[in-house]
């Protein structure tokens, strides 16, 4: 009788499943020894079959040494020599007691490897041809589906190997997609194959830097099979156009994720370079008529198609870069072609990818994309120095999306007075949060990176009448200026960050600046998508944008307000001539004015004593447990009505003074200003709290209203402070309606010890 035998029946020529038997035992040891037949396995071209004998029951020596049973035609002897294996009688099989074997599965795209071979070489330049299934594309149901692969197998003993690919003409080639998988490790040995190398054929000169990575970008060959096109569902077909040229489209789509796909040559992917995608596209309904979409929508049934990128490593999806491209500012309906364009930085995951594919999808089902041209190019340069695509609006409102409502994004060529400039106008804003936004490349946002945001804008009514706003206003109000923010989305969780404000003082009927410098947070670095947006001007106010930019900066750059732990208060004296980074909590205007022969910061129109002037600390990580800090500043007070006389406050009125001295407070003079820290984003039981710092300088010394008076206080960081995400420094106090001038505001670490 026979212990194990193989049949040669083949039900499906593209059958590629691996069959595993484990924990098989035999009651009669004599039957099992020498009683195994692999002859029909060989006749069926299953040269990769093997059996691990962890108990050594098939070992002809009878000593119980574990090993592996392989067929006697198996090319394993090319690597190790016949002396390592023992012939089994009458069954086309050998027993190999000294080898440690493991299955290696190389998956490749079927079209470009048609008629080719996959070869394995060891360190002694010995070769083995892998056994591949799907010998022809006809063996595979719908071989244009992007998940379909030609499966090649080899059972390799211990050692170091390199895989080579040869085309039907026996020339070295590189498949569109390559994925390597390893079988279950053997139980009877440990020195099995864990990793194999892939041979990368030499690329033509300038192939990656100057060539198009799409083989036939305009479909002139009329053959999408040989030119590497696949699909994510729905099938592919060529469409003959009126000018006798061809375009690529899909079969009817039943989900929004279906569309044409192309595998990018991963040999061209170098970390830090840029992938640029540009295509000509239009939409057709499956019933045969032209379809349209709304380019300004981020989601919804009328969203336009976009190109996204799937990154795979070790057969597992490592990342999906959604919506790399955007379409033209206004969709051209009918027979016209729309431009789809986008750029993305090649990050580490992309550079190390086994397989990377770009696919076109997202539009509603039953609507098919029609591609007239599709270009993918790799360019050198750093996209993180130019994060905002179409930030100068040379392409109209391409790459920009509406936020809330149904706001038309109108390209404004001129405003009142005939001034002609490139700009985008956000009009018909029904709520303060209505605005516009654009996606940023998440590869530019590693935690701790510093980003500079700048822009140019102005405010008008719907009839072009110039409007005013107060850059210091930190809340939604009729006088609020617009801000620039970031929406960081990870799965269902969304965080919002204000990253740039309007530079004050605001100049009505002139172009004004956005400015902000911020550190990338953990939430930003982990986000799946990042959107830079503009909003918060009051409802029914039109925001006119001339430009908006964002770029990475370093400490070597000369950047105003670059975050540093040496001194965390930015724009601390007004010498810059603007009020950047400063806001008012409640009423109040912040401006720069000459005081005692120099520019100083001024907080005016304060309606209450607690109306504070504040700024967010850019990098709370500067504060460590038990570190000691010193706040210093100089203040001058004057009343808010003409002739703006100097004001003398009473230090005895401040809350930190002893009660016996506070009894002598001159309430008509009121409190003197002081500093406070506001903590937000803390524990659930106390998400927000204040720490008020009194003046260490002798409170018995009267206030000198003729000059700047110095304030000084120390701060020791406690463990509970570090539980808060957001820190702000505030200048509080002084009687209601008393203006505060200030300069030399610093919050710096003290020497430890």
RAQUIZI-V194894 format. One record per residue. BURIAL is I if it has 9 or more other C-alpha atoms within 8 Angstrom, else O. D_FIRST is the distance of its C-alpha to the first C-alpha in whole Angstrom. Layout:
((BURIAL;D_FIRST) (BURIAL;D_FIRST))
This chain:
((O;0) (I;4) (O;7) (O;9) (O;10) (I;14) (O;16) (O;19) (O;21) (O;24) (O;26) (O;29) (O;30) (I;32) (O;29) (O;29) (O;28) (O;26) (O;23) (O;22) (O;20) (O;21) (O;20) (O;17) (O;15) (O;12) (O;13) (O;11) (O;12) (O;10) (I;7) (I;9) (I;11) (I;11) (I;7) (I;10) (I;11) (I;15) (I;16) (I;17) (I;18) (I;20) (O;21) (I;22) (O;25) (I;23) (I;24) (I;25) (I;21) (I;20) (O;19) (I;21) (I;19) (O;22) (O;21) (I;19) (I;16) (I;15) (I;18) (I;17) (O;20) (I;19) (O;23) (I;22) (I;24) (I;23) (I;22) (I;21) (I;18) (I;20) (I;19) (O;21) (O;23) (I;24) (O;28) (I;28) (O;28) (I;32) (I;33) (O;31) (I;31) (O;27) (O;28) (I;27) (I;24) (I;21) (O;19) (I;15) (O;13) (O;12) (I;12) (I;16) (I;16) (I;18) (I;19) (I;23) (I;24) (O;28) (I;28) (I;29) (I;28) (I;29) (I;29) (I;33) (I;34) (I;37) (I;38) (I;41) (I;43) (I;42) (I;45) (I;46) (I;43) (I;42) (O;41) (I;41) (I;39) (I;38) (I;38) (I;37) (I;39) (I;39) (O;42) (O;41) (O;42) (I;38) (I;37) (I;34) (O;34) (I;32) (I;30) (I;32) (I;32) (I;35) (I;35) (I;38) (I;41) (O;40) (I;36) (I;38) (O;40) (O;43) (I;43) (I;47) (I;46) (O;47) (O;43) (I;41) (O;39) (I;37) (I;34) (I;33) (I;31) (I;30) (I;28) (I;30) (I;30) (I;33) (O;37) (I;39) (I;39) (I;41) (I;40) (I;42) (I;43) (I;44) (I;45) (I;44) (O;47) (O;45) (O;48) (I;48) (O;48) (O;48) (I;46) (I;48) (I;46) (I;44) (I;42) (I;39) (I;36) (I;34) (O;31) (O;30) (O;31) (I;28) (O;28) (I;27) (O;30) (O;33) (O;35) (I;33) (I;35) (O;38) (O;40) (I;40) (O;43) (O;44) (O;46) (O;49) (O;51) (O;55) (O;57) (O;60) (O;63) (O;65) (I;62) (I;61) (I;65) (I;67) (O;64) (I;63) (I;59) (I;59) (O;58) (O;60) (I;62) (I;64) (I;61) (O;62) (O;59) (O;58) (O;55) (I;54) (I;50) (O;51) (I;53) (I;51) (I;52) (I;50) (I;51) (I;50) (I;50) (I;52) (I;51) (I;53) (O;56) (I;58) (O;62) (O;64) (O;68) (O;71) (O;72) (O;69) (O;67) (I;64) (I;63) (I;60) (I;59) (I;56) (I;55) (I;56) (I;56) (O;55) (O;55) (I;58) (O;55) (I;54) (I;56) (I;55) (I;53) (I;53) (I;52) (I;54) (I;53) (I;53) (O;54) (O;57) (I;58) (O;60) (I;61) (I;64) (I;65) (I;65) (I;63) (I;66) (I;65) (I;67) (I;66) (I;68) (I;67) (I;68) (I;67) (I;66) (I;65) (I;62) (O;65) (O;66) (O;69) (I;70) (I;70) (I;71) (I;71) (I;73) (I;73) (I;74) (I;72) (O;69) (O;67) (O;68) (O;67) (I;69) (I;68) (I;67) (I;64) (I;64) (I;61) (I;59) (I;56) (I;53) (I;52) (I;48) (I;47) (O;43) (I;42) (O;45) (I;48) (I;50) (O;54) (I;55) (I;59) (O;60) (O;63) (I;64) (I;66) (I;69) (I;70) (I;74) (I;77) (O;77) (I;75) (O;76) (I;75) (O;74) (O;73) (O;74) (I;72) (I;72) (I;71) (I;68) (I;69) (I;68) (I;67) (I;65) (I;64) (I;61) (I;60) (O;58) (I;55) (I;55) (I;56) (O;52) (I;51) (I;47) (I;48) (I;52) (I;53) (I;56) (I;56) (I;59) (I;59) (I;61) (I;63) (I;63) (I;60) (I;60) (I;63) (I;61) (I;62) (I;63) (I;63) (I;66) (I;65) (I;63) (I;64) (I;62) (I;64) (I;63) (I;67) (O;68) (O;71) (I;70) (I;70) (I;71) (O;75) (I;75) (I;73) (I;75) (I;74) (I;77) (O;79) (I;82) (I;81) (O;82) (O;79) (I;81) (I;79) (I;75) (I;73) (I;75) (I;74) (I;76) (I;76) (O;77) (O;79) (O;80) (I;82) (O;82) (I;82) (I;85) (I;85) (I;89) (O;91) (O;94) (I;96) (O;99) (O;102) (O;100) (O;98) (O;95) (O;91) (I;88) (I;87) (I;85) (I;86) (I;85) (I;87) (I;87) (I;86) (O;86) (O;85) (I;85) (I;81) (I;81) (I;81) (I;78) (I;75) (I;73) (I;70) (I;69) (I;67) (I;65) (O;64) (I;68) (I;68) (I;66) (I;68) (O;71) (I;72) (I;75) (I;76) (I;80) (I;80) (I;84) (I;85) (I;88) (I;89) (I;92) (I;93) (I;95) (I;95) (I;94) (O;97) (O;97) (O;100) (I;99) (I;98) (I;98) (O;95) (I;95) (I;93) (I;93) (I;92) (I;89) (O;88) (I;88) (O;92) (O;94) (I;95) (I;91) (I;90) (I;87) (I;84) (I;81) (I;78) (I;74) (I;72) (I;68) (I;65) (I;62) (O;60) (O;62) (O;65) (O;68) (O;70) (O;74) (O;76) (I;79) (I;79) (I;83) (I;86) (I;89) (I;91) (I;95) (I;98) (I;97) (O;99) (O;99) (O;99) (O;98) (O;94) (I;93) (I;90) (I;87) (I;86) (I;83) (I;81) (I;78) (I;75) (I;72) (O;70) (O;67) (O;67) (I;68) (I;65) (O;62) (I;63) (I;61) (I;64) (I;68) (I;71) (I;74) (I;77) (I;81) (I;83) (I;85) (I;88) (I;90) (I;89) (I;91) (I;91) (I;90) (I;88) (I;89) (I;86) (I;87) (I;84) (I;82) (I;80) (I;77) (I;76) (I;75) (I;77) (O;77) (O;80) (O;81) (O;82) (O;86) (O;85) (O;88) (O;86) (I;83) (I;82) (O;82) (I;82) (O;85) (I;87) (I;86) (I;89) (O;89) (I;92) (I;94) (I;97) (I;98) (I;99) (O;96) (O;98) (I;96) (I;94) (I;91) (I;88) (I;91) (I;91) (I;93) (I;92) (I;94) (I;98) (I;99) (I;99) (I;98) (I;100) (I;101) (I;105) (O;107) (O;108) (O;110) (O;110) (O;106) (I;103) (I;102) (I;100) (I;101) (I;100) (I;103) (I;103) (I;102) (I;102) (O;101) (I;101) (O;98) (I;97) (I;95) (I;94) (I;91) (I;88) (I;84) (I;83) (O;80) (I;78) (I;78) (O;76) (O;79) (O;80) (O;78) (O;78) (O;81) (I;83) (I;86) (I;88) (I;92) (I;93) (I;96) (I;98) (I;102) (I;103) (I;107) (I;108) (I;110) (I;111) (I;110) (O;113) (O;116) (O;117) (O;114) (O;115) (I;113) (I;112) (I;112) (I;110) (I;110) (I;107) (I;108) (I;107) (I;103) (O;101) (O;100) (I;103) (O;104) (O;106) (O;109) (I;110) (I;108) (O;111) (O;113) (I;111) (I;113) (O;111) (O;113) (I;112) (I;108) (I;105) (I;104) (I;101) (I;98) (I;94) (I;91) (I;88) (I;86) (I;82) (I;80) (I;76) (I;76) (O;74) (O;74) (O;77) (O;79) (I;78) (I;82) (O;84) (O;87) (O;89) (O;92) (I;94) (I;98) (I;100) (I;100) (O;103) (O;106) (I;107) (O;110) (O;111) (O;112) (I;111) (O;113) (I;113) (O;114) (O;111) (I;107) (I;106) (I;103) (I;101) (I;98) (I;95) (I;92) (I;89) (O;86) (I;83) (O;81) (O;77) (O;78) (O;80) (I;76) (O;75) (I;76) (I;75) (I;78) (I;82) (I;85) (I;88) (I;91) (I;95) (I;97) (I;100) (I;104) (I;106) (I;105) (I;106) (I;107) (I;105) (I;103) (I;103) (I;101) (I;100) (I;98) (I;95) (I;93) (I;90) (I;89) (I;87) (O;89) (O;88) (O;86) (O;87))
